[in-house]
Amino acid sequence: MKLERSSVENSLQKILTFLLPNLPVANAHASEFITTDQWQMLSPGIQHELLRMTDEQLRRLPLDAHTAYYCCGGIDNKAGDDDDNDHVRSSSSDCYGARTDDGGHDVNDGGDGGTGELNIANIAHHMEELRLDVGNGGTDNISNLDTVKTHSNKEDPNIEETTAETKYSISELSFLSDLFSCVQGCSIEGSGLCVTVQEFIQGIGHSDHSQFIGAFMNSKKSHEVEVMCSICAALHEHTGCDLVLDFGSGKGYLGNQLVLQHSIPVIGVDARSVNTTGAERRKLILSKQWEGLERNFKIAASGRPKLTNKEKKKLKASITDKACTNNGNATLNESKEARFVPCTKFIDKNTDFMEIVNECFLEIVDNKLLYVTESSGPMNNGRQQPPESDGAPNICNNLSHENCVNHLENGKLTTENSHVKILLTGLHTCGNLASASLELFVHSPVFTSLCNVGCCYHKLQEQFRTRKVVDNEHENIKAPPVDPGFPMSQFLKQRGISLGNTALNLAAQSVHRVAESSEPMQGSKFYPRALLEVLVSDLCPGFDLSRSSHRKRLQKAKSDYDYVRAACNELGLSDMISDDHIHMYLKKYSDARHKMAAFVQLKTTLAPCIEAVVILDRVCYLLEQEAIREVHIVKMFDPLISPRCYGIIAMK
């Protein structure tokens, strides 16, 4: 699906309308749960509903908020085409802002401070108003609202059965269910702006029938490389690119696979020499093993456990013949063009990428060039006769004579005059690296297509983030932007949007993994750290715990007491915090563990919303550029296997 700038901006606006009022919750730090009384950030209605949930219900809460039947969108769909349902949907509170009546006019009476914002703290107030005066109807509409909820269960017995099992039906959790209906529409999938891998590949007129031969990779990396390879191969063919530049290539998993399986030349650029060395080592191992790996794959695919020597020779010959067909008279491993070249280089906005191409793939440049001579040179049948080869590269057909002579002297092409087309790709480019990739794609003419999957949102440098400076006046000032990676789009820059480090860290949480985890819930695990915080705050005023990390100790501690006691000893506070103090605080805040677990689970429901803002900001940035022809968001990976699963694909 080709994205339009207006639809992306509309989705961003809707998400921000819901998310910005809830950023204080998203940025609430777990260690300060007790000291700052974060539980009171939630409305009494939501507090009550969260405390009624079992541990299993809480564990699945973030995922169910985005997928479960009890959100109003799912219930409405289950309820059929009842006229009353349509009335309630059209006249009820808008999930993204002010409530409207049937005519589309605001019905905001200032109950939430006149902002019309729907946030976690005032959702209970909105729901109470909704019950009192939905649309124009008063008590009749209260009946209609209840009819939607009860009628849905009568219409579909499966819903009633599931509700009885989970113990939190739409009627029991009216506050949370309406909040979650907003959450659903504030994710990438909820906004309806992404497509699947198959939909994208078919959309550009291609089909992927190649069989993936994974080797020397764990299951997660194998899954990611398989999908990324199919996308890059389709893009390479669709756009007619000459080669792929893998930005932040790491150990060369993707680059080597593109070369060996799809015969696509790849330059792998990484700033760390240790990664480049690892990529070279992997390249050497695979080049020796690939023929055998391919043969074994075909044997396994045939279903035969063993081949005779004659059959093995025949299969080996067929593989060799196929490689020769793909690469002229050379086998795949001998091919000069279809090879992976790792390169250690720090990339910035001033990097000359044609210089890298000239260094790594001169033969590709040669194929784009043609020897010429001066106009007085020898002619053959009315055409210029090329001089004898002296080792200099050919010159592009479309260059002027002056430029031809220029390049013959320099022995290479430059970015300004190159006709080389490069696909810029990056698999899980970290933090600002993803933003830099997009900027390089936009500003460098050699890049004609892009395939990028970002990660590590918490490492993004935010342009408008403020930081606290401790001085005599305890002022908050703006931190100086250091190569900011967020926001990128003018749409968000004009609004001065900042999300906060804790919120960006939250965006990296996988609601799918949280639901499937067998470990204690995150909030419950952080309870001892929150207890330590309040102990030190109360008994050792002025002591700064912000720079103290005790996560490893937290993982090793056998009990809450053991953790707090060991941490106090390590911090030199054993004289000020006695065992009696610890036991007293453990008893005083015994109910905080379950509250903290519930709070963190509820906060995690915001993770896909925050991720959506980051991704849509990047998409919006691309769509703001005149040179960009089309942009797509593709759900590339299984989020349970690879949580950062959304890729941005663009073409000039």
N, C-alpha and C positions, 0 to 999 in steps of 0.2 A: 504494500500500500504506500503510494507516494504521498508524503505528508505535505500539508499546506501550512504556511506560516500562521495564518489566522486561527486554524484549529489548534495548533500547538500553543499559541499565546492564550487562547480561551481556556485550554486545559490548565495551563500554568496559573492563570488568574483564579480559577476555581479551587485548585489545590492550595494556593497561598491563602485564600480567604478562610479556609478551614485550618490550615496548618499554623499560620503565624500566631493566632491567639493561644495555640497549644504548645508553642516552642518552650515556654517555661517548664512544662512537664517533660518535654523531650530532652531538655538540657539539665534536668535535675540529676545531680551526681549521687550515685548510690551510697557513697560513704557519708553523705550529709543527710540521709533520710530521717534520722532521729533528731539531729541538732537543728535542722531547719523545718521540722514537722511537715515533711512533704505529703503526708497522708491527707492533710487538710487542703491540699490543692485540688482534691476531688470533691465533687458535690456529695451531700449526704446520701442521695439516692444511689449513686454509683458505688460509694463505699459499702453500702448495705448489700448490694447485689454481688460485689466482688467477694465479700466475706462469706456469702452463702455458697460459693462454689467449692467443689472438691479440688484436690491437687491436680487430678487428671484434667478437669475442666479448665483450670487455670493454665495448665501446660499447653493446651490446644487453643487457648483464647486468641493469641495473635494471628494464627492461621485461620481459625474459624471466622474471625472478624472480616477477613477478605474473601472467604469462600462459602461460609455456612448459610444454610437455608433461612435462618431466623432474621437475616438482614432484610430490610423492608423491600428491596428490589426483588429478592428471591421469593418472599411471601406474596408480593403482588403478582408475580408471574404464576405462582402456584394457584392463586385464587381465581384465575380465569378472567372472563371479560365482564364481570359484574359492574353495572353502572355506578354503584356506590363506591367501588374501589377506585374507579376513574376520578370520581369527585374528590375523594380523600387525597389521591396523588396530586391532583392539580391545585388543591387549595391548601395543602399542608405546608409546614415549614420547609423552606428551601434549605437543602443540606449545606449549601455553600454561603449563605448570607441571610438577608432579611426575609421574613415571611411575606408571602403575597396572597392576595385574595384571588377569586376566580377571574378577575379582570387583569391580573398581573400587577396590581398596585401594592405598595408597601403596606404591611399591617404592623409595622414595628412601633410599639408604644413605649420604647425606651427602657424596657425591663432589663436589658443587658447593657445599660449605659449608652444606648442610642447607636451602637455600632452595627447591630444586626449580625454580629459574629456568633457562630455556633462553636463553643469550646467546651472542654471537659468540665470546667467549673460551673458553667451556667446551663448545661444541657437539661438539668432537672427543671429549671425555671421555664425553659422553652417548652418542654413537654407538658408542664402544668397549664401554660397558656394555650397550648394546642388543644388540650382537652376541653378548655372552657369556651374557646371561640374559633373553631376551625371554619375558615371561610366566612360565610354569611349566616351559618345555621344554628348556633347555640347547642341546646341539648340534643337535637336531632342528629347533629354531626358527631356528638360524642357516641351516640349509638352506632352511627355508621363506622366510626373508627374501630370500635370494639367488634363490629360485624366483620370487618376485614380480618381481624386477628382470629376470631373463633370460626368464621366461615371457612378460612383457609384450612384449618385442621379438619373440619368436617368434610371438606371437599377432597382432601388427600389424606387417607388414613396413615400413610407412611410418616407424615410430618408429626402426627400425634404420637405415633409409636416412638419415633426418635426423640421427641420432646420429653416423653416420660423417662427415657433412658438417661438423657443428659441432664435433666432437672433444671434446665434454664431455657424455657420456651419464650416466645415473643411476648406473651402476656406477663410473664414473671420478670423479664428484663427489659422493660419498656425503655428505660433511659439508655442502657448500653446498646440495645438493638438499633435505636435511631441514630446514636452516635456512630455505630459501625456501618450503617448504611452510607454515611458520608465518607468513612474511611475507604469503603469499597471503590467509590468513584474517584478516589484520590491516589491511585496507584497507576503504574504504566499500563497494566492490563485492564484495570478498571476504566481508564480513559479511552480505551479502544483504539489506541494509536500504534500498537505493535502487531507484527505478523509472525508466523512460525517460519522455520528454516525452509520447509517444503514450499510454503506459499511464496516466499521470496524467490527461491530458485525457479519455480515454475512461472512466477510473474515476469522474470526477465527472459523467459523462453528457453530455459535449460532444464536438464534432468540429470540427476547424479546417480549413476548406476555402478560406480566404482566400489570395490570392496576394500574396507579399511584394514590395513595390516599394521597393527600396533605392536611395538616392541620396546622393551626396556623403559616402560612407563607404568606408573600406578594407574588405577582405574579412573580416578578423577582426571588426571592429565590426558589419559587416552581418550576419554569422552570429549574433552575440550578440543583436543587436536583433531579428532575425527570430524567434528562439526565445523571447526574453523577451516579445515582443509577444503571441505566441500564448498563452503561459501567463497573462499578465496579463489578456488579453481573456476567456479562459475563466473565470478567477477572478472578474473583474468581473461577468460574467453569472451565474455560479453563486451568488455571495454577495449579489448585488443592491447592490453598492457604488455610491455616487453619483459618486465621483471617485477618482483615483489621486494619491498623493503620492510623487513620486520623490525619495528621500532621497540627497543627494550626486549631483545630476542632471548635473553637469558641463556639457557643451556642448549638452545637451538632445536627444541622439540618440534615446533611448527615448521621452521625453515627446512630442516632435513626431510620432514615428511612431504612437504610440497615438492621438493626436488625428486625424491625417490618414487613417489607414487603418482605424481602428476607431471613430472618433467618440466617444472617451472623454475627458472633461475631465481635465486633468492639471495639478498644481502641481509645478514643479521647484524644489526647495530646495537651495541650495548656499551655503557660507560664503564663497566667493571671488567677488568682483564681476566679475573677469575672465571667469570661467566663465559667469556670468549674462548678461554682455554678449554672449558668444559664442553662447549659447543664443537670445538675442533676434535676433541676426543670422541664425542658421540658420532660425529661425521665419519671418522675413521673406522669406528666399530661397525656402524651400519653399512658402510660401503663394502666391507668385507662379508658381512652376514646377510645382506639384503636378498641376494639371489636364493640363498637357502631358505630364508624366511618366506619369500614369495612362493617357492616350491612347496614348502610345508603347508602353507595356507591353502594352496590349490589341492593338495592331497587331502587335507582335513575337510575341505568343501566337497570333495568328491564322495566322502563317506567311506573311503577305503582305508583300512588301517595301515596297509603296507603296499609298496610298489616294487615290481621287479626291477633289476638293473637296467633292462632295456627300456622300461617305461620311464624310469628316472632320467635316462639320457634323452629320451624323446621330449619329456617335459622341460628339461633344462634347455634344449635346443629351441623350443617354442618360446621360452621366456627371453632368450638371447635375441631371437629373430624379432620379437616385439620391441625390444629395446632399440635394436638397430633401426627399425621402422620409425620409431618416435624421434630418433636423434641422428638421422642420416646414416653414415657409415660407422658411427661409434656406438658402443654400448652406453648404457645410462651412466655408469660410473666413470667412463672415459670422456663423456660429453663435456665440451668446454662451456656451452651455454647453460645447460641444465645442471647447475651445481650450486651448492650452498657455500657462501663466503662469509664467515664471521668477521666482524670488524669492531675493534675497540675504539670508540669515538664518543666524545661528549657533544650532543647535538643541541644547538640553540637556533635562534631566529636568523643568524647570519651564516649558517652552514651552507656551503656550496655542495649540493647533492650530486651534481654532475661530476664534481671532482672525485667523489666516492665511486661513482659508476665507472669513471675512467680508470680508476685504480683497480677495481674489482672485476669489471666486465668490459674490457676494451673491445672484445669481439662483437658485443651487442652494439656498441657505438659504431664499429666498422660497418655493420649491416645497415646502419642508418645513413651512411655517408657514400659519396661517390667522388672519385678522383677527377680533378679538373686541371686544366692548364690555362695559361694566359691565352687570350683571344688570338694571338699570333702563332700559337702552337700548332703542331702537325694535325691534319684533318684526315679522317678516313671515311670516304663516301658521304661527305657533307657533315660528318659529326666529329667532335673533338676526339683526338686520340689520347687516352690516358697515358701518362708517363710510366716508365718502369717503376716497380714498387721499390721504395727505399725505406720501408718500415714505418712510414708516417700513416696516420689514419686517414680514411676517406673523408670527403667533405659533403655535407648535406646538399641534396639537389636544390632545395629552395633558398639556399644562402646566396647572397650577392657575390660577385667575383672578388670584391674587396675583402669580404668576410671569409671567402674560401682561402685566399692567400694567407690571411691572418691566422686561420685555424691550422693550415698546413705548417706554419711556422711554430705554433704552440703545440701541435701534435695532439689536440683534444678539443672536444666541444665544451661550451659553457652552458649554464642553465638558461641564459637568455635566448640562445639560438638552437637549443636542443629540440629534437622531435622524439626523444625517448619518453615513453609513457611508463609511469611507475605506480603500482598499487601500494599504498601505505597501509600497513596493518600493524596491529598490536594486540596481543592476547593478555588481558589483565594488566594493562599499563597502570602503574601505581600513582595515586594522588594527582599531582600537577602534571605528570607525564602524559596523562590522557588529554588534558587541556592543551598542552604543548603540541601534541600530535595533531589536534584539530587545527590549531593555528598554522602549523607547518603545511598542512594540506591546503589550507585556504591561500596562503601567500606564496607558495612555491609552485611555479607552472609545470614542473616535471611530474607532480602528483596529479593523476587524473581520476583516481578512485580511492576510497577509504573504507576500511573495515576495522573498527576499534571496539574493544570491550574494556571498560575501566574497572578499577577496584580501589580499595583503601581510601574511601572518601574522607576519612578523618585526617588524612595527610594533606588535604587541599589547603592552600593558603587563600583565605577569604579577604577580599578587598575592603569590605566594610565591617569586619569584625573588630570589636572593641576589646581592650584588655585593661585590667585593673593595675594601676601603678601605685605602689605603696609609697606615699610621701606624707608630708605633714598634713595635707588637706584630704588625703585619701580620694583623689580624683579618678574618674574613669576617662581615659583619652583613647583616641583611635590609634591602633597599632599601625605603624607604617607598612604599606603593602609591599611584600617582597615577592615579585613575580606572581601575582595572584592568579589562582586557577579557577576561582568562583567569585562572582558570576562572570560568565563569558558574554552573554547576550546583552544587547542594549536594553531589551525589555526589562530585565532584572536590574541592570546597572542604574537605569533611570529611577528605579524604586528603592535603590540602596539596600537590597536584600542581603541579609546575613543570617546564617542558620545556627552557627555555634559549633564548637568542636565536639561537645558531647552528643549533640544531635546528629552530626555527621558520623560519629562513631556508632551511634544507634542505627544509622542507615545501612551499615555493613552487617547488621544482624540478619540472619535468615529465619523468617517466620516458619519456614518448612522444617528446618533443623531444630528449632526450639520445640516444635510440636512433637517431633520424633525422638527427641533426646531422652535417654534413660537416666541421666544424671539429675541431681537435685536442681530445682529451678534457680536461675541466676540470682534473683533477689534474695532467696534463702541462703545461698552460698556467701553473699556479701554481708549478711547480717552481723557476723562478728566484727567486721571492719567498721560498720556503722556504730556498733557498741563501743569500740575503741575510741572512735571519734568523739562521742558524747562524754565518755569518761575523761578523756584528756581535756576536752573543752570545759567541763565543769570543775575538775580538780586541779588542772594545771593551766590556768588562764594565761594566754599569751604564747603558749607553746605551739609552734607551727608544724602541723602534720602533713602539709600539702606536698612536701618533697620526699616524704617517706613512703617507700614501696614495700609492702609486706605480702604481695600476692603469692610468692612461693611458700612463705610460711603458712598462709591461709590454706594452701592445697595440702600441706603436710600435717596440719594440726588435727589431733584426734577429737577435740571438743572445743566448744566456744571458749571455755575457761582457759584451756591450754594455749589457744591462740592469743588471747588478750594478755595473759600472764607473760608469755614469751616476748610479745611485742613491747610490753612495758619495760621488761628487763633490757631488751635491745636498745630502747630509746633512752635508757638511764632514768626511768621514772618509777622504779620499783619502790623507792622511799616515799614517794608521794601517793602512789596507788597501791593499796594493800589488797590482800586476798578478800577481806571483808567487803571492801569497796566493789570489787569485781562481782562477788556473789550477790550483793545488794542490787547492782545495776542489771545483772542477768534476770533477777526476779522482777524488778521494776518494769523492764521492757520485754517481758516474756512474750507479749502478744505482738511485738513489732515484727517478728520473723514472718508470720503469715501475711501481715499487712504489706511488708516490704516485697514479698514474693508477688502478691497481687498487683501492687503498684508497678513493679518492673514489667510484669506481663502485659498490663494495660498500656504502659509506655511503649512497649515493643510493637504494638499495633500501628504506631506512627512510623515505623521504620520504612515500609514501602512508600509512604507518602513523601518522606524526605528524599529517598533515592529517586523518586519520580521528578522532584524539583531539579536535582543535579543533572539527570539525563535530559530532561526536556529543555533545560537551560542550554545545554550543548547543542541540541538539535535546533533550537531557536537561533543560536549563534550562526550555525551553518546556513539556515534559511534566510538570514539577513544579508548574506553575501551574494552579490550579483553573479559571480562565476559558478555558483553551485546549481546544478541542473535538477537533482532530486536527492531526497534524504529518506531513509527508512530506519525504523526501529525493529529489530528482529530479536525474538526470544530464542536465543541460540542453545542454551543448555538446560538440562534438568536442574531446577533450583535446589533440589535435595542433594544432588551430587556437586554442583558448582553454583553457589548462591548468587554470585555476581553474573547473572545470566543474560543480560541485555546488551546487544551489540548495536552500534550506530554504523550504518552503511551510507555512503554518500558518493555521488558522481558529478563530475564537472561537465 
